[in-house]
Amino acid sequence: MALNPAQVAHGPFLIGVIFNIVLYGIMMTQTYLYYTTYKSDRLWMKLFVAFLFIADTLNSVFDLVYIYDSLVNHFGDAEFLTNATWVFGTDPAMTGIIGGSVQLFFAWRVHVVSRNIFAVSAVVLSAVTGMLASLGTSIGVGIVPQFVQFQKFQVVVIIWLASATIADVIISMSLVWHLSHHKTGFAATDDVINRIIRLTVQTGMITAIWAVVDLVCYLTITTGIHLIFNVPLAKLYTNSLMSSLNSRGGWKFNRTSESSVSNIKSAHRGTDVVQLQSTTRPEVFVHVESHEMIDVDSKPDLFSQHGSQGKVWPDQKSSKGDDVV
């Protein structure tokens, strides 16, 4: 039985929009938590989060406008439903720009943590390639607007989604490898590292797997089933970033100190192990007792061989105060 024009693309697109809006609501919550919790973050990071939120908002608005125009304003118009409009064409471009921007941010994080120029270069190259290919996909939609003929520009779509997947995998593998090979041997510190590893795998691999499923559906199914996965892809990227930023409040070594930015030193290696990148510096309060060693005999030669015998060395607290901060 042949599918009607609405079933070919707009049914899957509607499901994708539903997922997209749900994830957008989560993004709104995470953005609010970020700005209210991490007020001391650097300005460029706050502006970057604002850029992603605005881009997510525009992406959601365009998707809603398109689906409303198609299913309400042009209800029953078979000719209209068989072709994509310029509003639909904005979705691949915005998804690629948002996803690539998030990947470039994580490339910076990989650079800060590992200083691995090869991994960073691979991520940057893959992210930029994915963004350019997503723009090419939007151009392809404008040239070939028929939904059933989208396979005609499948090469550029493959480059887009494959590049996004490669970037996500490299980011996850680089961070996990570096962190897992630089544990300190201290339970509290290693617990923080394990949390970061779990979060990295969860957020990075979700977007990678989602992009792979999107690509497989696009290549194997001639209808628009892949739109179920493609439409909410941008929100997965932004939510993965915001989850990483907002989770910094849970990286604690103990009940009184928070590891927002930490240079964890290895006691048995004597080298810097890992930098847990963030933007706020922790406040560390040290309680120190000051003591003075007093010779009760008031002999000037304190360390002579004969004068050191028979001396009494009482340990007395300084009258100047007990606590030094």
N, C-alpha and C positions, 0 to 999 in steps of 0.2 A: 504494500500500500504506500503510495507516494505521500510524502509529507507536504503539508501546506506551507506557504512562505513564512508564516509566523513560527512554525515548529522548527524550521531549518536553522534559524539563527536567534530569533527573538526570545524563544523559550529559554534556551541556555543563557542568553544574555541577561534575561530577567533574574534567573537564579544567581548568576554572577553578581548582579547589582545588589541583591539581597545580602550576600556575603560581604560585599564591598561596604555597604552601609553599616553593617554590624561591626566590622573591623574599624570603620571610621569612628564609630562611637567609642570604641576602646582607645583609639588614637587620641581622641579629644580628652578622655580621662587621663591618659598618660602624659599628654602635653601639660595639662593643668597641674598634675602632680610634680612634673619636672620644674615648672616655673615657680611653684610655691615651696619646693624643697631645696633646690640647688640654686639659690639666688646669687651665690658667689662664683658661679661658673664664668668662664671667660666670655667676653662679648661675642666673639665670632661663633662660639658654640650655640649661644642663645639665638643668634641670627640664623644659624643653620637649621635649628629646630623650627624656628618660625617659617623659614622658607619651605621646609618639608610639610608643615601643617597647611600652609596656604596652597601648595601644590596638591596635596591630598584633597583639600576642600574643593578646588576647581575641578579635579578629576571626578569627584563624586557628583558635583553639580552637572557636569557635561553628561555623565552616564544617566542621571535621572532625567535630564532634558531629552535625551535621545529616546529612552524607553517610553517616556510619556508621549512624546510626539509620534512614535511609531504605533503604540498600542491604543492610544486614545484619539489623538487628532487624525490619524490615518487608519482608524479601525476599518478593517475589511478592504483596504486598498492594497491589493495583491502586488501591483506593480511597484508601489513604494516600498513594500516590505521585502522585496527581493534585492534591493540595493542599499548600500551603506551611504550615509551622508558624511559631510565634513565633521559634524559633531562626533560621530562614531570614530572617525579617523584620528581624533585627538587622543583616544585612549591608548593605543600602542606607544605613541610618542611620549606621553606623560608618564606612562608606566616605566618606560626605559630610562627617562631622565631621573625619576624618583629612585628607581632601583640602582642606577649607576651612581647617583650621588651618595646613597647609603654605602655602597661598596667602596667608594673612594674614601669615605670617612673611616671605614674599617681598615682600608689600606694604610691610612695614617696611623691607626692604632697598632697594626702589625709592625710598622716602622718604629714606633716608639718602644714597643715591647721587645722585639727581637733584633732590630737593626739588620734584618735580612733583606738586602737590596734586590735579590732575585725574586723572592716571594712578593715583595711590594711592587716590583715592576710588572710581574705577571698579573697581579690583581688590577693594577691601573690599566694595563693594556686590555684586559678582558672587559673591564667596566666601560672604558671609552668605546671599545668595539661594539659592545651591547647597546650603548646609547645611540651610536650612529646607525646601527642596524634597526633599532626601534623607529628612528626617524624615517629610515628607508621603508619600513613596513607601513607607516602612515601615508607615505607618498604612494606606495603600491595600492593601498585602499582607495586613494583618489583616482588612480589610473584604472584599476579594475574593481569597480564598486560592487559587482555581483558577488553575493556571499558564496554561491556554489562554485565560483571560480577563484577563490582565494588561494588555491594551491598553485596558481600560476606564479606567484612571487614567494614560493616556499623557501627558496634559497636564503633570502634575506631574513625570513622568520627563523630559520634554523640557526643562522649566525647569531641572531639576537638572543634566543633562548639558550643556545649552547654556551655562548660567552657568559651569560648571567650565571649559568650553572657552574662553569669552570671557576669564575671569580668567587662564588660562594664556597665551593669546595676548598679552594686554596686558602681562603681566609680562615675557615674552620680548622683545616689541617695545620696551618702555620701556628696559630695560637695554641691549639691543643698540644702540638709537639713541643713547642718552646716551654709552655707551662709545666707539662708533665715531666720534662727532663731537667727542670730546675726547681725541684722541691727542696725544702730546707731541712727536713727532718724534724721540725717542730710541729706538734700536732695542731696548734691553733693556726699557724701560718699555712700549713698544708691543707687544712680544712677550707680556708679561704680560696686557695688555688683550685681545689676540687670543685668548689661552687662555681668559679669562673669557667672552668672547663665544661661543666654540665650546661651552663647557660650558653656558652659558645656553640656547643654541639646542637643544642635544641633550637636556637634561633637561626644558626647558619644552615643547618641541614633541612630545616622546614622549607625555607625559600628555595633551596637547591632541588629538593624532591618535588616541590610544587611546580617549578619551572620545567622539570623533566616530564612530569605527567602532562602538563600543558602541551609540550612539544610532541609527545607521543600521540595524544588525542588529535592534534592538528594534522599529523602525518598519516594517521591510520583511519580517521573518520572524516568523511567528506562533508558532513554537516557542521554546525557551529558548536558542537559539544565542548570543544576546547575553550570556548568563551567562559564557561563555568569557572575555569581555573585562571584564565588570563585576566579577566576583569578585576578580581580582588588581589592580584599579585602585588600591585603597588602598596597596598595597605599592609601586606605581610612584611614588606621591607621596612616601612616606617615603624611598624609596631615592634619589629625585632630590634631596631636601633633604640627606640624609646625604652624598651624592656631592659636593654643593656645599660642605658644611662640611669634609669631609675633604680636598678638593683644595687647600685653602689652603696645605698644605705644599709644593706644587709651584709656587707663584707666587713665583719668585725672580728678582731682578734680576741677581745674579751669584753666584759660588760662596760668598761669605762673608756675604751679607745676605739675609734672608728678608722678603718683603713681606706680613706677616700683616695689619697695618693700615698703610696708606700713604696719605698725602696727596700725590698726584703733581702737581707744579707744572709748568706749561708755561713753558719758557724764552722762547719767542717771544710768548706772550700775557701772561705775568706774572700769571696767575690760577690759582685752584684748578681742576684739570681733572676729577678724579674721586677719589672715596674708595673704596678697595677695602676693603669692610667685613669686618671680622673682630672678634675680641674679645681677641686677645693683641697686645701692643705689641712691636715689634722692638727688639733691642738693637743699637745702632750704635756701633762703636768707631772713633774718629778718631785717626789718627797725625799729630801736629803737631810740627814742629821750632821751637824758640824761638831767635830771634836778637836781638842787640843791636848798634845802630850806635854806635860809640865814636869821638869826636874825639881823635886822638892828640895834638893840640896843646893840648887842654883849654881851648879858647876859650869864653867864656860866650856870645858872640853867634854862634850857629851858622848863622843864616840871613841875616846882613847881606850886603849886596851885595859889600863888599870882603873881608869875612872868609871868604866861602865859596870864594874862589879859592885854589888851591894846596893844599887840604886833602886828606888821605888818609882814606878811609872804609872801613876793613877790615870784612868781614862775619865776625864771630866768633860761635861758639856759646856760649850761656850756660853758666856753670859750674854752674848750678843743676840741670841735667838736660836731656836731649835730648827726652824723650817726655812729652807731656801728654795725658792721656786725659780 
